[in-house]
Amino acid sequence: MNTKKINKVLIANRGEIAVRIIRTLRRLHIESVAVFADNDAEALHRRLADEAYPLGNGTLKDTYLNIQKIIDAALDAGADAIHPGYGFLSENPEFVEACAANNLIFIGPNADTMRLMGNKIAARQLAIDNGIPVTFGITGDTSQILAQADVLPYPVLIKAAAGGGGKGMHIVNCKEDLKEELERASREAANYFGDGTVFVEQYLEKPRHIEVQILADHHGNVIHLHERECTIQRRYQKIIEESPSPTLNDEKRQQLLDTALKLCKTIGYKNAGTVEFIVDQDLNYYFLEMNTRIQVEHPVTEMRTGIDIVEEQIRIARGKEMGWTQDLIQAQGHAIELRIYAENPENGFLPTPGKVTAYHEPQVRGARVDSSIDGTCTISEAYDPMIAKLSCHSKTRQAAIETAQHALKEFIIQGLTTNKAYLWEVIKNEDFVENKIDTSFCATHQETLLKALNESRNNLNVNDIAASFLLFDFFKKRIENHTENVWEEIGYWRFHSQFTIDVEGQKIPVHINRTGNKKLEGCMNGKPFTAEFIAYNKPQLKIMLNGRTEVIYCSVNEEQKTIVNFHGLNFSCFRTDQLNDTLDYSRKNETNDKSTLISPMPGKVVKINVKEGDEVQKGTVMIVVEAMKMENNITATAKAKVKRILVAENEMVDNKKQLIELI
């Protein structure tokens, strides 16, 4: 294969992966071209790229999944190549063929290989033909699968034939639920991958999920970059990955690596790819799928090996030999990655799109952040809820976990709910530390993890949080009044020396005794306190609190409440005598009315299962709302009758919209 020039690359993606690719291109002195939908006009990937081309408005099919628009942008920009990232068009063989037809280099495998391995049904058969173990499964359309419902070894797992990343995956525990879950999985698969084909396979109890990173060039060289363990998952999607796997012994590790290499050599694979396996409690392994693209979790491999996988992808796409041979790969230490999502672990991991009011990345040795944002912005309900990835590397697994714990506390995201504090509880959980894990870890430990999260919050002194808020609230006046002497003014406090601070619903009575010299003194809950301003670098505030130095982070949300990050945890605070005049607080508790169903998040109504006059039971799925590419069931909380349906299918709703009224 002749060497090709690549001087300009269009990234057919968005978010953190687009940002990550741009940074490697910049280091290689290759120009970058971004594409963006209208709601990404201010996105980080657009701002970082050398050039950017609009994709317009509309659904994913109108923008990031529109092959012709992507190709046109690349041609208009004079790009030599396209990097697809992961998701979207990254495993679409028609996109690869469109690139070739327009003399654009696709940075990835060829269309035939992608078509073969991108379909899980075909990939399973290939594995079987080559003596690679797979779990029991059946394929076909929905009617064909339902015809075999009696022979399935429940529980079973429904998967999207053309997909990955947990989209379209559902566990079915009995035959009676199979039809509904097949339809739901097919809808999700069609929406995210453009192909609603699904298949069913045996669901192993307490399995591990382990994958092998592969690189292969056009000169016959195929190497592995060792394995990653991806067992910690929620909603069938990975949230924590690490390398090396703490599960495998040396013998099984080598077998797994050799099997992955065998598969790639058999199909003549080229570029970066990942072969995924499920491993049972006896360390028997079974082929799951091959992802013909770069993986979300590739940073843990890069941190252990020192290899820039995107750089190698570009090198291979140019037709050059890889810069590495197997004997040169030296994986060092242990790396762990944590995916930070805009979601609420205390509410079934439902997405929480909204405005980010403060953002600060940790500055910790051994920590790497891959992020889609760099400051205040809005996280859209139209896309996957992942905001960032935190990857940490150290000599041992325990040291990597400790680095991650430290970095998580310094990672500040305010304005919307994230899973950051939840991840912190997971990696300090005793079972995780001792590697007593399986893919159901989050489900089986949910109560324990949420209890630990509440205990971590309750162990902090609420008076300290209130005092931190108070100092910030006073400091804000300095900015608003544009004066340097506000600390010497007493007029503001003369008539407001006694008031109450609300910290997450706890009412803290405050009495101010003295102000001045950048210091507040008084009593909280009857206990004396002193709070002194030291420095402010938005959103970071350094203070002296009762004689000790504290670093806190503060921002004001859309309800004009102050979010205080204290010791790594966010707390909503406000003075009860300073409520926001623009909000109707009398309506704040309406969602507690069991007869009124409100959408739990902004999204699109994709299915209405009831009609006016229907009787429903507790748990009846009445409406399905899609948000951040996942379907969320709106269920009845008790036996009732449908009085009114206030939305229609395909209607966009926010989290204040009443969907249905029950009687």
C-alpha positions in Angstrom: 0.0 0.0 0.0 1.4 3.4 -1.0 1.9 6.0 1.6 -0.8 8.7 1.5 -0.6 12.3 2.6 -2.9 13.5 5.4 -2.6 17.3 6.0 -6.2 18.0 7.0 -8.7 15.8 8.9 -12.4 16.3 9.4 -13.7 14.8 12.6 -17.2 13.4 12.0 -18.2 13.6 15.7 -18.7 15.9 18.6 -18.0 16.1 22.4 -14.9 14.8 24.2 -13.8 12.4 21.4 -13.7 15.2 18.9 -11.7 17.4 21.3 -9.3 14.5 22.0 -8.7 13.9 18.3 -8.1 17.6 17.6 -5.4 17.7 20.2 -3.5 14.8 18.6 -3.9 16.4 15.2 -2.5 19.6 16.5 0.5 17.8 18.0 1.1 16.2 14.6 0.8 19.5 12.8 -2.3 18.3 10.9 -5.2 20.8 10.4 -8.5 19.9 12.0 -12.0 20.4 10.7 -15.0 20.2 13.0 -18.7 19.8 12.1 -21.4 21.0 14.4 -25.2 21.0 14.7 -26.9 24.3 15.6 -27.2 23.4 19.3 -23.4 22.8 19.3 -22.6 26.2 17.9 -20.6 27.1 21.1 -19.3 23.6 21.7 -15.7 23.1 22.7 -14.8 20.9 19.7 -16.0 23.6 17.4 -14.0 26.3 19.1 -10.8 24.2 19.2 -10.8 23.1 15.6 -8.9 25.0 12.9 -12.1 25.2 10.8 -15.7 24.3 11.5 -18.7 23.6 9.2 -22.4 23.8 10.3 -24.7 20.8 9.9 -27.9 22.7 10.6 -30.8 21.9 12.9 -32.8 18.8 13.4 -32.4 15.3 14.7 -29.2 13.2 14.6 -30.2 11.9 11.2 -30.3 15.5 10.0 -26.9 16.4 11.4 -24.2 14.0 12.7 -25.7 11.0 11.0 -26.2 12.7 7.7 -23.5 11.1 5.5 -23.9 13.5 2.6 -23.6 16.6 4.8 -20.4 15.2 6.4 -18.9 14.4 3.0 -19.8 17.8 1.6 -18.2 19.5 4.6 -15.0 17.5 4.1 -14.8 18.3 0.4 -15.6 22.0 1.0 -12.8 22.2 3.6 -10.3 20.4 1.3 -9.8 17.6 3.9 -7.7 14.6 3.0 -9.3 12.3 5.6 -12.1 11.8 8.0 -11.8 10.4 11.6 -15.2 9.1 12.8 -14.4 8.9 16.6 -16.8 6.5 18.2 -20.6 6.2 17.9 -22.5 8.0 15.2 -21.0 7.0 11.8 -17.9 5.3 13.2 -19.2 1.8 12.4 -21.3 2.6 9.3 -19.9 0.8 6.2 -21.9 3.0 3.9 -20.1 6.0 5.3 -16.7 4.3 4.6 -17.8 3.6 1.1 -18.9 7.3 0.7 -15.5 8.4 1.8 -13.8 6.2 -0.7 -16.1 7.3 -3.5 -15.0 10.9 -2.8 -11.3 10.2 -2.5 -11.3 10.8 1.3 -9.3 8.5 3.5 -11.4 6.9 6.2 -9.3 6.6 9.4 -10.5 3.1 10.4 -11.1 -0.3 8.8 -12.5 -1.0 5.4 -16.2 -1.3 4.7 -16.3 -5.1 4.3 -14.6 -5.8 7.6 -16.8 -3.2 9.3 -19.9 -4.8 7.8 -18.8 -8.2 8.9 -17.8 -7.3 12.5 -20.2 -4.4 13.0 -23.2 -6.8 12.9 -23.2 -8.8 16.1 -25.1 -11.7 14.5 -22.5 -12.1 11.7 -19.6 -11.7 14.1 -21.0 -14.4 16.4 -21.1 -16.8 13.5 -17.6 -15.9 12.5 -16.4 -16.7 16.0 -18.2 -20.0 16.0 -16.7 -20.9 12.6 -13.2 -20.3 14.0 -13.6 -22.2 17.2 -14.0 -19.2 19.5 -16.5 -19.8 22.3 -19.8 -17.8 22.3 -22.8 -17.9 24.6 -26.1 -19.5 23.5 -28.2 -17.2 21.3 -30.8 -16.9 18.6 -31.2 -14.4 15.8 -33.9 -13.3 13.4 -36.6 -10.6 13.3 -38.9 -10.0 16.2 -41.5 -12.6 15.1 -38.8 -15.3 14.6 -37.4 -14.6 18.1 -40.8 -14.7 19.7 -41.5 -18.0 18.0 -38.6 -19.5 19.9 -39.5 -17.8 23.2 -40.2 -21.2 25.0 -36.6 -22.5 24.4 -34.7 -19.5 25.6 -32.6 -20.0 28.8 -34.0 -17.1 30.9 -32.7 -14.6 31.8 -31.7 -13.5 28.3 -30.1 -10.3 27.0 -31.5 -8.4 24.0 -28.9 -6.6 21.9 -28.8 -4.3 18.9 -27.2 -6.2 16.0 -25.6 -3.0 14.7 -24.8 -1.2 17.9 -22.8 -0.9 21.0 -22.3 1.3 24.1 -25.2 -0.3 25.9 -27.8 1.2 23.5 -30.7 -1.1 22.9 -29.7 -3.6 25.5 -32.3 -5.1 27.8 -32.4 -8.0 30.2 -35.5 -10.2 30.1 -36.3 -12.5 33.0 -39.4 -14.2 31.6 -41.2 -15.1 28.4 -44.1 -12.7 29.2 -41.8 -9.7 29.0 -40.0 -10.6 25.8 -42.3 -9.0 23.2 -42.4 -5.6 24.9 -38.7 -5.5 25.5 -37.9 -6.6 22.0 -39.9 -3.7 20.6 -38.3 -1.3 23.0 -34.8 -2.5 22.2 -35.5 -2.3 18.5 -36.8 1.3 18.7 -33.6 2.4 20.6 -31.4 0.6 18.1 -33.1 2.1 15.1 -32.9 5.6 16.7 -29.3 5.4 17.6 -27.8 3.2 14.9 -30.3 3.4 12.0 -30.9 -0.3 12.2 -33.6 -1.8 14.5 -32.4 -5.4 14.1 -31.8 -7.2 17.5 -30.8 -10.6 18.7 -31.1 -12.5 21.9 -28.3 -14.3 23.9 -28.0 -16.1 27.2 -27.4 -13.8 30.1 -24.6 -15.1 32.3 -24.9 -14.7 36.0 -22.3 -12.5 37.7 -20.0 -12.2 34.6 -17.0 -10.0 34.0 -16.6 -7.8 30.9 -13.0 -7.8 29.5 -11.8 -6.5 26.2 -8.5 -6.5 24.2 -7.2 -3.4 22.3 -5.9 -4.3 18.9 -3.8 -2.4 16.3 -3.2 -3.7 12.8 -1.5 -2.1 9.8 -1.5 -2.8 6.0 1.9 -4.6 6.2 0.7 -7.7 8.1 1.5 -6.5 11.6 -1.2 -7.2 14.2 -0.5 -6.4 17.8 -2.4 -6.1 21.1 -2.1 -3.3 23.6 -3.2 -5.6 26.4 -6.6 -5.8 28.0 -9.1 -3.6 29.9 -11.7 -4.7 32.4 -15.0 -3.0 31.9 -17.1 -4.8 34.5 -18.6 -1.8 36.4 -21.7 -0.8 34.5 -25.1 0.8 34.9 -28.0 0.6 32.5 -25.8 -2.0 30.6 -23.2 0.7 29.9 -19.7 0.9 31.3 -18.9 3.6 33.8 -15.5 2.4 35.1 -12.7 0.7 33.1 -9.3 -0.4 34.2 -6.1 -2.0 32.9 -4.8 -4.5 33.6 -7.8 -6.7 34.5 -7.6 -7.5 38.2 -9.5 -10.7 37.4 -7.4 -12.7 35.0 -4.4 -14.9 35.9 -1.4 -14.9 33.5 -2.6 -18.1 31.7 -6.1 -16.8 31.0 -4.8 -13.3 30.1 -2.5 -14.8 27.4 -5.4 -17.0 26.1 -7.6 -14.0 25.8 -5.0 -11.9 24.0 -4.1 -14.7 21.6 -7.8 -15.2 20.8 -8.3 -11.6 20.0 -5.2 -11.6 17.7 -6.4 -14.8 16.0 -9.8 -13.2 15.2 -8.2 -10.0 13.8 -5.8 -12.0 11.7 -8.5 -14.2 10.4 -10.5 -11.3 9.0 -7.5 -9.3 7.9 -8.4 -6.4 10.2 -6.7 -3.0 9.7 -6.5 0.0 12.1 -7.6 0.2 15.8 -10.3 -2.2 17.1 -11.4 -3.8 20.3 -12.4 -7.5 20.8 -14.8 -7.9 23.7 -15.4 -10.9 25.9 -17.6 -12.0 28.7 -15.9 -14.0 31.4 -17.8 -16.3 33.9 -17.0 -17.1 37.5 -14.7 -20.0 36.5 -12.8 -17.7 34.1 -14.3 -19.3 31.0 -14.5 -16.6 28.3 -16.9 -16.0 25.5 -16.7 -13.7 22.5 -19.2 -10.8 22.7 -18.4 -8.5 19.8 -15.7 -6.5 18.0 -15.9 -2.7 18.0 -14.3 -1.5 14.7 -13.3 1.9 16.0 -11.6 3.6 18.9 -13.2 2.9 22.3 -14.4 5.4 24.8 -12.0 3.8 27.4 -8.9 4.0 25.2 -7.1 6.4 27.6 -6.4 3.7 30.2 -4.5 1.8 27.5 -2.6 4.9 26.4 -1.6 5.7 30.0 -0.2 2.2 30.5 1.6 1.9 27.2 2.5 5.5 26.4 1.0 4.9 22.9 -1.2 7.5 21.3 -3.8 5.3 19.6 -5.2 8.1 17.5 -1.7 8.8 16.2 -1.3 5.2 15.3 -4.7 5.2 13.6 -3.6 8.0 11.3 -0.3 6.4 10.7 -2.0 3.1 9.6 -4.5 5.0 7.5 -1.7 6.6 5.6 -0.4 3.1 4.7 2.7 3.3 6.9 3.9 0.5 9.2 3.0 0.9 12.8 5.6 2.5 15.0 5.4 -0.5 17.4 5.9 -4.3 17.4 4.6 -6.6 20.0 7.9 -7.0 21.8 8.2 -3.2 22.1 4.9 -2.9 24.0 5.7 -2.3 27.7 2.5 -1.8 29.7 3.4 -0.2 33.0 1.5 0.2 36.3 -2.3 0.4 36.6 -4.8 2.8 35.0 -8.5 3.4 35.8 -11.0 5.5 33.9 -14.3 6.9 35.3 -17.0 8.3 33.0 -18.7 11.4 34.4 -22.3 11.6 33.3 -25.0 14.2 33.6 -27.3 11.8 35.4 -28.9 11.2 38.8 -27.8 7.9 40.5 -30.4 8.5 43.2 -33.2 8.5 40.5 -32.4 5.5 38.4 -29.5 7.2 36.6 -32.0 9.3 34.7 -30.3 11.9 32.5 -30.0 15.5 33.9 -29.5 17.8 31.0 -29.1 21.5 31.9 -26.8 24.4 32.5 -23.3 23.9 33.9 -22.6 26.9 36.1 -19.1 26.1 37.2 -16.4 23.8 35.8 -12.9 23.1 37.2 -10.6 20.2 36.2 -8.3 18.5 38.8 -4.6 19.2 38.8 -3.4 15.9 40.1 -0.3 14.0 39.2 -1.2 10.9 37.2 -4.7 12.2 36.3 -5.9 12.9 32.7 -9.2 14.5 31.8 -10.9 14.1 28.4 -13.8 16.5 28.4 -16.5 17.9 26.1 -16.6 21.2 28.0 -14.3 23.8 29.4 -16.6 26.1 31.4 -20.1 27.2 31.7 -22.4 25.8 29.0 -25.6 23.8 28.5 -25.7 20.0 28.3 -28.3 19.1 25.7 -30.8 16.4 26.1 -30.2 15.5 22.4 -27.0 13.7 23.0 -25.4 11.0 25.2 -25.1 12.4 28.8 -21.3 11.8 29.2 -19.6 15.1 30.1 -16.0 13.9 30.7 -13.7 11.0 31.4 -11.2 11.0 34.3 -8.3 8.6 33.9 -5.7 8.0 36.5 -2.5 6.0 36.4 -0.1 4.8 39.1 2.2 1.9 40.0 -0.5 -0.3 41.5 -4.2 -0.7 41.4 -4.7 0.6 44.9 -2.5 3.7 44.2 -4.5 4.3 41.0 -7.7 4.2 42.9 -6.4 6.6 45.5 -5.3 9.0 42.7 -8.8 8.8 41.2 -10.4 9.5 44.6 -8.2 12.6 45.1 -8.9 13.8 41.5 -12.6 13.2 41.8 -12.8 15.5 44.8 -11.0 18.3 42.8 -13.2 17.8 39.7 -15.9 20.5 40.0 -19.1 20.4 37.9 -22.0 22.5 39.2 -25.4 23.5 38.0 -26.7 20.0 37.2 -26.6 16.6 38.9 -23.8 14.3 37.9 -22.6 10.8 38.9 -19.3 12.1 40.2 -19.9 11.6 43.9 -21.4 8.2 43.1 -18.3 7.2 41.3 -16.3 8.2 44.4 -18.3 5.9 46.5 -17.9 3.0 44.1 -14.1 3.2 44.0 -13.8 3.3 47.8 -16.3 0.6 48.3 -14.7 -2.4 49.9 -16.0 -5.0 47.4 -14.6 -2.9 44.5 -11.3 -2.4 46.2 -11.0 -6.2 46.8 -12.2 -6.9 43.2 -15.4 -8.7 44.3 -17.3 -7.4 41.3 -19.4 -8.4 38.3 -21.6 -6.6 35.8 -24.4 -6.4 38.3 -22.3 -4.6 40.9 -24.1 -1.2 40.6 -27.5 -2.8 40.8 -26.7 -5.1 43.8 -24.8 -2.4 45.6 -27.1 0.5 44.8 -28.6 0.7 48.3 -25.2 0.5 50.0 -23.6 3.1 47.6 -26.4 5.6 48.1 -26.3 5.1 51.8 -22.6 5.8 51.8 -23.1 8.8 49.6 -25.6 10.3 52.1 -23.3 9.5 55.0 -20.4 11.3 53.3 -22.7 14.3 53.0 -24.0 14.1 56.5 -20.5 13.7 57.9 -19.6 17.3 56.8 -20.3 20.1 59.2 -23.3 21.9 57.8 -22.3 25.1 59.7 -19.0 25.1 57.7 -21.0 24.8 54.5 -23.3 27.6 55.5 -20.4 29.8 56.5 -18.7 29.2 53.2 -21.8 30.2 51.4 -22.2 33.3 53.5 -18.8 34.5 52.7 -19.3 34.0 49.0 -22.7 35.6 49.2 -21.1 38.7 50.8 -18.2 38.6 48.4 -20.6 38.7 45.5 -21.7 42.1 46.6 -18.2 43.4 46.0 -18.5 42.4 42.3 -22.0 43.7 41.9 -21.2 47.0 43.6 -17.9 47.5 41.9 -16.3 48.7 45.1 -13.1 47.7 46.9 -14.4 49.0 50.2 -17.4 46.7 50.6 -15.7 44.9 53.5 -15.6 48.1 55.5 -19.3 48.8 54.8 -21.7 48.0 57.6 -24.9 49.3 56.1 -25.8 46.0 54.4 -25.6 44.1 57.6 -27.0 46.8 59.9 -30.6 45.7 59.0 -29.8 42.1 58.1 -27.7 40.8 61.0 -30.1 37.9 61.8 -31.4 35.6 59.1 -31.6 31.9 58.1 -29.6 30.0 55.5 -31.1 26.9 53.8 -28.5 24.2 53.1 -30.2 21.3 51.2 -33.4 21.9 53.2 -31.6 22.3 56.6 -32.4 25.7 58.1 -29.4 27.3 59.8 -30.1 30.4 62.0 -27.3 33.0 61.6 -26.4 36.0 63.7 -23.7 38.4 62.5 -21.7 40.1 65.2 -19.0 41.9 63.3 -17.8 42.5 59.8 -14.6 44.1 58.5 -11.1 43.4 57.2 -12.5 40.8 54.9 -13.9 38.8 57.8 -17.3 37.8 59.2 -17.8 36.8 62.8 -21.0 35.6 64.4 -23.0 32.5 65.4 -24.5 29.6 63.4 -26.9 27.3 65.2 -25.8 28.9 68.4 -22.1 28.1 67.7 -19.5 30.9 67.1 -17.8 31.0 63.7 -15.3 33.2 61.8 -15.0 33.2 58.0 -12.2 35.2 56.3 -11.8 35.9 52.6 -8.3 35.0 51.2 -8.5 34.9 47.4 -11.0 34.4 44.6 -10.3 32.9 41.1 -13.8 32.2 39.7 -15.2 29.7 40.6 -12.6 28.9 43.3 -12.8 30.7 46.6 -10.0 30.3 49.2 -11.1 31.1 52.7 -10.0 30.8 56.4 -12.8 29.1 58.2 -12.6 28.9 62.0 -8.8 29.1 61.8 -8.2 26.6 59.0 -7.8 27.1 55.3 -10.5 25.8 53.0 -10.8 25.8 49.2 -14.4 25.9 48.0 -16.1 26.4 44.6 -19.2 28.4 44.2 -21.6 29.4 41.4 -25.2 30.5 41.1 -27.8 28.4 39.3 -30.8 29.4 37.3 -33.0 29.4 40.5 -30.5 32.0 42.0 -29.4 29.4 44.5 -25.7 29.2 45.3 -24.0 25.8 44.7 -21.2 25.3 47.2 -18.7 22.5 46.5 -17.3 21.6 50.0 -14.8 18.8 50.3 -15.8 17.5 46.8 -19.6 17.5 47.3 -22.1 20.0 46.0 -24.7 21.7 48.3 -27.5 24.0 47.3 -27.7 27.1 49.6 -29.7 30.2 49.8 -30.7 32.9 52.3 -34.4 32.5 53.0 -34.8 36.3 53.1 -33.4 36.6 49.5 -35.6 34.3 47.4 -35.6 34.8 43.6 -38.5 37.0 42.6 -38.7 35.4 39.2 -39.7 31.9 40.5 -43.1 30.8 41.7 -42.2 28.9 44.8 -45.8 28.0 45.5 -45.6 25.6 42.6 -42.4 23.9 43.6 -44.1 20.9 45.2 -46.7 20.2 42.5 -44.8 17.2 41.3 -45.5 15.5 44.6 -49.1 15.1 43.5 -49.5 11.5 42.6 -52.3 12.4 40.1 -50.0 14.6 38.1 -47.2 13.0 36.1 -44.3 15.3 35.1 -41.5 14.3 32.8 -38.4 13.7 34.9 -36.2 15.2 32.3 -36.3 17.1 29.0 -36.8 14.8 26.1 -39.2 13.5 23.4 -42.3 11.4 23.9 -41.7 8.3 21.8 -44.7 6.1 22.9 -48.0 6.5 24.7 -49.3 3.2 26.0 -52.6 4.3 27.5 -55.7 6.3 26.5 -58.1 8.4 28.4 -60.4 6.3 30.6 -57.9 3.4 30.9 -57.4 1.8 34.3 -53.8 1.5 35.3 -52.0 -0.4 38.1 -48.9 0.5 40.1 -45.9 0.1 37.7 -47.9 0.3 34.5 -45.7 1.9 31.8 -47.9 4.7 30.5 -45.5 7.0 28.5 -42.0 6.5 27.2 -39.8 9.6 27.1 -36.5 9.5 25.2 -33.7 11.6 26.7 -30.0 11.5 25.8 -30.6 8.6 23.5 -32.1 6.3 26.2 -35.8 5.5 26.7 -37.2 6.2 30.2 -40.5 4.7 31.3 -43.1 6.9 33.0 -45.0 4.6 35.3 -48.1 4.8 37.5 -47.2 5.0 41.2 -50.6 3.5 42.3 -53.8 2.1 40.9 -55.7 4.9 39.1 -57.7 5.9 36.0 -56.3 8.1 33.2 -58.3 11.3 33.1 -56.3 13.3 30.5 -53.3 12.8 28.3 -51.7 16.2 27.7 -48.9 15.3 25.2 -48.6 13.5 21.9 -46.1 11.1 20.5 -42.9 12.8 19.0 -43.7 15.9 21.1 -40.7 17.5 22.9 -41.2 18.1 26.6 -39.2 19.7 29.4 -39.1 18.6 33.0 -41.9 21.0 34.0 -44.4 19.7 31.4 -47.3 17.8 32.8 -47.7 14.6 30.7 -50.8 12.9 32.1 -53.5 13.4 34.8 -54.8 10.5 36.8 -57.9 10.2 39.0 
